Amino acid sequence: MFKKIASFSLALFLFISCASEQPEYDPIDVPNAEITLISEIRDSDDIMFGNITNIEITSNHHILAGDFTRNRIHIFDEHGDFVHSAIKDGRGPGEVQRFMDFRVNSENQLMVYDVPLKRFVVFNFTGSDLEYKNEFLADYFIRIFHLASDGSVFLNVPTSPATQDEERIDRVLRLNQQGELINDELLTFPPSEQFTISNHGGMSIMTVSSPHHATNVIDFWDNRLFYSRSTETGFTVFDLDTGDQIQQVSLRRPDIPLPQEERREFIQNMILASGVEGLSASRYMAEMPEIKGKVSAIHYDPKGYIWLQTIGDEKRTWLIFSEDGQLRARLDHDFDGNIMSIRYGRFAVLERDEFDVPMIQVYEYEL
């Protein structure tokens, strides 16, 4: 009997000892990715940038830059040399009155959303120009969209901020290539957190969300959706053919307090943007989270990697996972601008030069 009690006590001691030695957080001590600057695209005699809102990298490493100011998509070759500015203004077939965003798929097909006309226009990218394919109407409040290689269209449609909280939900819709609705709730996610700034009379002026509110972070590629909730370090992969979850990766990372001065500064900037004078920042302090967000962006590279941008204490770090969910590398390089696209072993950073003019830096990376 004594031997049994002694054995049990020893086993219990070893279990408690091993449990106490488990780290509280998952380490991210992996090698830094090696990067090489391939090209730097600036204003020239051939092209003058306006407001660049989106950048895509094609399978042959061409760079497509969406210029909202000029309503053009600027095309650059794999060396960063200017090729052509595409998109014709108008309302007819193959024309775009004003685009909001565009996406390129694995077949180098490009889909543009024409905001005033609430329609999608689809082109084939030839390597030097855009060749008109088809178009269809889509009257939705769209956040992100995707054209799969089989022609299926997927829309991330958040619920209107005016909807009651208990009814709010973010949906992923599936349409066919004629724009006909196939599934109005292929996937659903919790709504992104936000709050409303009102004038002195209580009328809503603008709805805002800080980088630290809980939001849905999404990227698409072919028949997969890559999802992260910004308050958690990790991601989930969904099959767009079935809506099934096919992979989930989660890292335990520490909570970092969001200082009161940062919360107040964000609110003051939003009040300034609202144009309403005399509003007190203290009125909205309770709307701000007390903990910093953990993830701000996710990208899938067809080379076989998932990139997750994390928010640290002082800087943002990219964690790079292989398709099997293993953390392979990180990128701690401090860019002044944002990484806009990561495809085919390269990534594009939107920076501003010494004259505050947009420029694009293209890097190649190796793990």
C-alpha positions as CSV (number, residue, x, y, z in Angstrom):
1,M,0.0,0.0,0.0
2,F,2.9,2.3,0.9
3,K,4.6,1.6,-2.4
4,K,1.3,2.5,-4.3
5,I,0.9,5.8,-2.4
6,A,4.6,6.6,-2.9
7,S,4.4,5.8,-6.7
8,F,1.2,8.0,-7.0
9,S,2.8,10.8,-5.1
10,L,5.9,10.7,-7.3
11,A,3.9,10.7,-10.5
12,L,1.8,13.6,-9.2
13,F,5.0,15.5,-8.3
14,L,6.4,14.9,-11.8
15,F,3.2,15.9,-13.5
16,I,3.0,19.2,-11.5
17,S,6.7,19.9,-12.1
18,C,6.4,19.3,-15.8
19,A,3.2,21.4,-16.0
20,S,4.9,24.3,-14.1
21,E,7.8,24.2,-16.6
22,Q,5.5,24.7,-19.6
23,P,6.0,28.2,-21.1
24,E,3.1,30.6,-20.6
25,Y,3.4,31.8,-24.2
26,D,4.5,30.2,-27.5
27,P,8.0,31.3,-28.6
28,I,8.5,33.0,-32.0
29,D,12.3,32.6,-32.0
30,V,12.6,31.6,-35.7
31,P,15.1,33.0,-38.3
32,N,14.5,36.3,-40.0
33,A,13.6,36.0,-43.7
34,E,16.3,37.2,-46.1
35,I,15.1,39.9,-48.4
36,T,16.5,41.6,-51.5
37,L,15.3,44.8,-53.1
38,I,14.4,44.0,-56.7
39,S,13.1,47.3,-57.9
40,E,12.0,50.8,-56.8
41,I,9.2,52.3,-58.8
42,R,8.9,56.1,-58.7
43,D,7.4,59.0,-60.6
44,S,9.0,59.4,-64.1
45,D,8.4,61.0,-67.4
46,D,6.2,58.0,-68.3
47,I,4.1,58.0,-65.2
48,M,3.0,60.3,-62.4
49,F,1.4,58.6,-59.4
50,G,-1.8,59.8,-57.7
51,N,-3.3,58.0,-54.7
52,I,-2.2,54.4,-54.9
53,T,-4.8,52.3,-53.1
54,N,-3.9,48.7,-54.2
55,I,-1.0,46.7,-55.5
56,E,-1.0,43.2,-57.0
57,I,1.8,41.0,-58.1
58,T,1.1,38.6,-61.0
59,S,2.5,35.1,-61.6
60,N,5.1,36.5,-64.0
61,H,6.1,39.1,-61.3
62,H,4.5,42.1,-63.1
63,I,3.3,44.8,-60.7
64,L,-0.2,46.3,-61.1
65,A,-0.8,49.5,-59.1
66,G,-4.3,50.9,-58.7
67,D,-4.3,54.7,-58.9
68,F,-7.6,56.0,-57.4
69,T,-6.8,59.6,-58.3
70,R,-6.3,58.9,-62.0
71,N,-8.7,56.0,-62.2
72,R,-6.0,53.9,-63.8
73,I,-4.2,50.6,-63.2
74,H,-0.5,51.2,-63.9
75,I,1.4,48.1,-65.2
76,F,5.1,47.5,-64.6
77,D,7.2,44.6,-65.7
78,E,9.2,42.2,-63.5
79,H,12.1,44.7,-63.4
80,G,9.9,47.6,-62.3
81,D,9.9,49.3,-65.8
82,F,6.7,51.1,-66.8
83,V,4.6,49.3,-69.4
84,H,1.2,50.9,-69.7
85,S,-1.6,52.6,-67.8
86,A,-4.9,50.6,-68.3
87,I,-8.6,51.3,-67.7
88,K,-10.8,53.6,-69.8
89,D,-13.2,56.0,-68.2
90,G,-16.8,55.5,-68.9
91,R,-20.0,53.5,-68.4
92,G,-19.8,51.2,-71.4
93,P,-18.5,47.6,-71.7
94,G,-14.9,47.3,-70.5
95,E,-15.0,50.9,-69.1
96,V,-14.8,51.9,-65.5
97,Q,-16.4,55.1,-64.1
98,R,-14.6,55.0,-60.7
99,F,-12.9,51.8,-59.3
100,M,-12.7,51.1,-55.6
101,D,-10.4,48.1,-55.6
102,F,-9.2,45.3,-57.8
103,R,-8.0,41.7,-57.4
104,V,-5.9,39.4,-59.5
105,N,-6.3,35.6,-59.3
106,S,-4.1,32.6,-60.1
107,E,-5.1,32.7,-63.8
108,N,-4.0,36.4,-64.1
109,Q,-7.6,37.5,-64.4
110,L,-8.3,40.9,-62.9
111,M,-11.6,41.9,-61.4
112,V,-12.4,45.6,-60.8
113,Y,-15.3,47.0,-58.7
114,D,-16.8,50.1,-60.3
115,V,-18.3,52.0,-57.3
116,P,-20.8,54.4,-58.9
117,L,-22.3,51.7,-61.2
118,K,-22.1,49.0,-58.5
119,R,-20.7,46.5,-60.9
120,F,-17.7,44.2,-61.4
121,V,-15.6,44.3,-64.6
122,V,-13.4,41.4,-65.4
123,F,-10.3,41.5,-67.5
124,N,-7.6,39.1,-68.7
125,F,-4.1,40.4,-68.0
126,T,-2.1,39.9,-71.2
127,G,1.3,40.9,-69.8
128,S,1.1,44.4,-71.2
129,D,-2.6,45.4,-71.1
130,L,-6.0,44.4,-69.8
131,E,-8.3,42.5,-72.2
132,Y,-12.0,42.9,-71.4
133,K,-13.9,39.7,-70.6
134,N,-17.3,40.4,-68.9
135,E,-19.1,42.4,-66.3
136,F,-22.0,42.1,-63.9
137,L,-23.9,44.1,-61.3
138,A,-23.4,43.5,-57.6
139,D,-25.4,45.8,-55.3
140,Y,-23.8,44.9,-52.0
141,F,-21.9,46.7,-49.2
142,I,-18.6,45.0,-50.1
143,R,-15.4,44.9,-48.0
144,I,-13.3,42.4,-49.9
145,F,-13.9,40.4,-53.0
146,H,-12.3,37.5,-54.9
147,L,-12.5,35.9,-58.3
148,A,-11.7,32.2,-58.2
149,S,-10.0,30.4,-61.1
150,D,-13.2,28.6,-61.9
151,G,-15.1,31.9,-62.3
152,S,-16.9,31.9,-58.9
153,V,-17.0,35.2,-57.2
154,F,-16.8,35.6,-53.4
155,L,-17.8,38.7,-51.5
156,N,-17.1,39.6,-47.9
157,V,-20.1,41.6,-46.9
158,P,-20.3,43.2,-43.5
159,T,-23.6,44.2,-41.9
160,S,-24.4,47.9,-42.0
161,P,-23.3,49.7,-38.8
162,A,-26.9,50.8,-38.4
163,T,-28.1,47.3,-37.8
164,Q,-28.8,46.3,-34.2
165,D,-25.8,44.6,-32.5
166,E,-27.6,41.3,-32.0
167,E,-28.3,41.1,-35.7
168,R,-24.9,42.1,-37.0
169,I,-22.8,39.5,-38.7
170,D,-20.1,39.4,-41.4
171,R,-20.9,37.1,-44.3
172,V,-19.1,35.6,-47.3
173,L,-21.4,35.3,-50.3
174,R,-20.8,33.2,-53.4
175,L,-21.9,34.3,-56.8
176,N,-21.5,32.7,-60.3
177,Q,-19.7,34.5,-63.1
178,Q,-22.9,36.1,-64.2
179,G,-23.3,37.7,-60.8
180,E,-26.2,35.4,-59.7
181,L,-26.3,34.6,-56.0
182,I,-25.5,31.0,-55.2
183,N,-25.0,31.1,-51.4
184,D,-25.8,34.1,-49.2
185,E,-24.1,32.7,-46.1
186,L,-21.2,30.4,-47.3
187,L,-19.3,31.6,-44.2
188,T,-20.2,33.9,-41.3
189,F,-18.0,35.7,-38.8
190,P,-18.5,37.9,-35.8
191,P,-18.9,41.6,-36.8
192,S,-15.9,43.9,-36.5
193,E,-16.0,46.2,-33.5
194,Q,-16.7,49.9,-34.1
195,F,-18.2,52.9,-32.5
196,T,-20.0,56.0,-33.7
197,I,-18.9,59.7,-33.4
198,S,-21.9,62.0,-33.1
199,N,-22.3,65.7,-33.2
200,H,-23.6,67.8,-30.2
201,G,-27.2,67.1,-31.2
202,G,-26.6,63.3,-31.1
203,M,-26.7,62.8,-34.9
204,S,-24.2,60.1,-36.1
205,I,-21.3,61.6,-38.1
206,M,-19.0,58.7,-38.7
207,T,-18.4,55.1,-37.7
208,V,-14.8,54.3,-36.8
209,S,-12.7,51.3,-35.7
210,S,-9.2,51.6,-34.3
211,P,-6.3,49.2,-35.2
212,H,-6.9,47.6,-31.8
213,H,-10.6,46.9,-32.0
214,A,-11.6,43.3,-32.8
215,T,-11.9,43.0,-36.6
216,N,-11.9,40.3,-39.3
217,V,-8.7,40.0,-41.2
218,I,-9.1,38.1,-44.5
219,D,-7.3,37.1,-47.7
220,F,-8.5,34.9,-50.5
221,W,-6.7,32.6,-52.9
222,D,-8.3,30.2,-55.4
223,N,-10.8,28.1,-53.4
224,R,-9.5,29.0,-50.0
225,L,-10.1,31.8,-47.5
226,F,-7.5,32.7,-44.9
227,Y,-9.0,34.3,-41.8
228,S,-7.7,35.8,-38.6
229,R,-9.5,37.6,-35.7
230,S,-7.3,40.6,-35.0
231,T,-7.4,40.0,-31.2
232,E,-5.9,36.6,-31.5
233,T,-2.5,35.4,-32.9
234,G,-3.3,32.8,-35.4
235,F,-5.4,32.0,-38.5
236,T,-8.0,29.6,-39.9
237,V,-8.2,28.3,-43.5
238,F,-11.6,27.6,-45.0
239,D,-12.5,25.6,-48.2
240,L,-14.6,27.9,-50.4
241,D,-16.2,25.0,-52.2
242,T,-17.8,23.6,-49.1
243,G,-17.4,26.3,-46.4
244,D,-15.6,23.7,-44.2
245,Q,-12.7,24.6,-42.0
246,I,-9.6,22.8,-43.2
247,Q,-6.9,24.2,-40.9
248,Q,-6.4,26.2,-37.7
249,V,-3.2,27.6,-36.2
250,S,-3.1,29.4,-32.9
251,L,-0.2,30.9,-30.9
252,R,-0.4,32.0,-27.2
253,R,1.0,35.6,-27.1
254,P,1.0,38.1,-24.3
255,D,-1.6,40.9,-24.0
256,I,0.0,44.3,-24.4
257,P,-1.9,47.2,-22.7
258,L,-3.0,50.1,-24.9
259,P,-1.8,53.2,-23.2
260,Q,-4.4,55.9,-22.3
261,E,-2.5,58.5,-24.3
262,E,-2.6,56.3,-27.5
263,R,-6.4,55.8,-27.0
264,R,-6.9,59.5,-26.5
265,E,-4.8,60.4,-29.5
266,F,-6.8,58.1,-31.8
267,I,-10.1,59.6,-30.7
268,Q,-8.8,63.1,-31.1
269,N,-7.7,62.4,-34.6
270,M,-11.1,60.9,-35.4
271,I,-12.9,63.9,-34.0
272,L,-10.7,66.2,-36.1
273,A,-11.6,64.1,-39.2
274,S,-15.3,64.4,-38.4
275,G,-15.1,68.2,-38.7
276,V,-17.2,68.7,-35.6
277,E,-15.6,71.3,-33.3
278,G,-15.8,71.2,-29.5
279,L,-16.3,67.4,-29.0
280,S,-14.5,66.0,-26.0
281,A,-12.3,62.9,-26.4
282,S,-13.3,61.8,-22.9
283,R,-16.8,61.2,-24.2
284,Y,-15.5,58.2,-26.3
285,M,-12.6,56.8,-24.1
286,A,-14.9,54.0,-22.9
287,E,-15.3,52.9,-26.5
288,M,-11.6,52.1,-26.9
289,P,-10.1,48.7,-26.0
290,E,-7.6,48.6,-23.2
291,I,-5.5,45.9,-24.8
292,K,-3.6,46.2,-28.1
293,G,-4.7,44.2,-31.1
294,K,-2.5,41.2,-32.1
295,V,-2.9,40.9,-35.9
296,S,-3.4,43.6,-38.5
297,A,-3.0,41.8,-41.8
298,I,-2.9,38.3,-43.4
299,H,-1.5,37.4,-46.9
300,Y,-1.2,34.1,-48.7
301,D,1.7,33.5,-51.0
302,P,1.1,30.8,-53.7
303,K,4.8,29.9,-53.1
304,G,3.2,28.1,-50.1
305,Y,3.4,30.5,-47.2
306,I,0.9,32.3,-45.0
307,W,2.1,35.7,-43.7
308,L,0.6,37.2,-40.5
309,Q,1.4,40.7,-39.5
310,T,1.4,41.0,-35.7
311,I,1.3,44.1,-33.5
312,G,4.1,44.2,-30.9
313,D,5.0,46.6,-28.2
314,E,6.9,49.0,-30.5
315,K,6.9,47.4,-33.9
316,R,5.0,45.1,-36.2
317,T,6.4,41.7,-37.0
318,W,5.5,39.4,-39.8
319,L,5.2,35.7,-38.9
320,I,5.6,33.4,-41.9
321,F,4.0,29.9,-41.7
322,S,4.2,27.0,-44.1
323,E,1.1,25.4,-45.5
324,D,1.2,22.7,-42.8
325,G,0.9,25.5,-40.1
326,Q,4.5,25.4,-39.0
327,L,6.1,28.8,-38.1
328,R,9.1,29.0,-40.4
329,A,10.4,32.5,-40.2
330,R,9.7,36.1,-39.3
331,L,10.3,39.5,-40.8
332,D,11.2,42.4,-38.5
333,H,12.3,44.9,-41.2
334,D,11.0,48.4,-40.3
335,F,9.3,49.7,-43.4
336,D,7.9,53.3,-43.3
337,G,5.0,52.1,-45.5
338,N,2.8,49.0,-45.7
339,I,3.3,45.7,-47.4
340,M,0.4,45.7,-49.9
341,S,0.9,42.4,-51.7
342,I,2.8,39.1,-51.1
343,R,2.8,36.8,-54.1
344,Y,5.1,34.3,-55.8
345,G,8.1,34.9,-53.5
346,R,8.0,38.7,-53.7
347,F,6.3,41.5,-51.8
348,A,5.5,45.1,-52.6
349,V,5.8,47.9,-50.1
350,L,4.0,51.2,-50.7
351,E,6.3,54.0,-49.4
352,R,6.7,57.7,-49.9
353,D,9.8,59.4,-51.2
354,E,11.6,62.5,-49.9
355,F,9.0,64.7,-51.7
356,D,6.1,62.8,-50.1
357,V,5.2,61.2,-53.4
358,P,4.2,57.5,-53.5
359,M,6.7,55.0,-54.6
360,I,6.7,51.2,-54.7
361,Q,9.5,49.0,-53.5
362,V,9.5,45.4,-54.6
363,Y,11.5,42.7,-52.6
364,E,12.3,39.1,-53.1
365,Y,12.4,36.9,-50.0
366,E,13.9,33.6,-49.0
367,L,13.4,31.5,-45.9
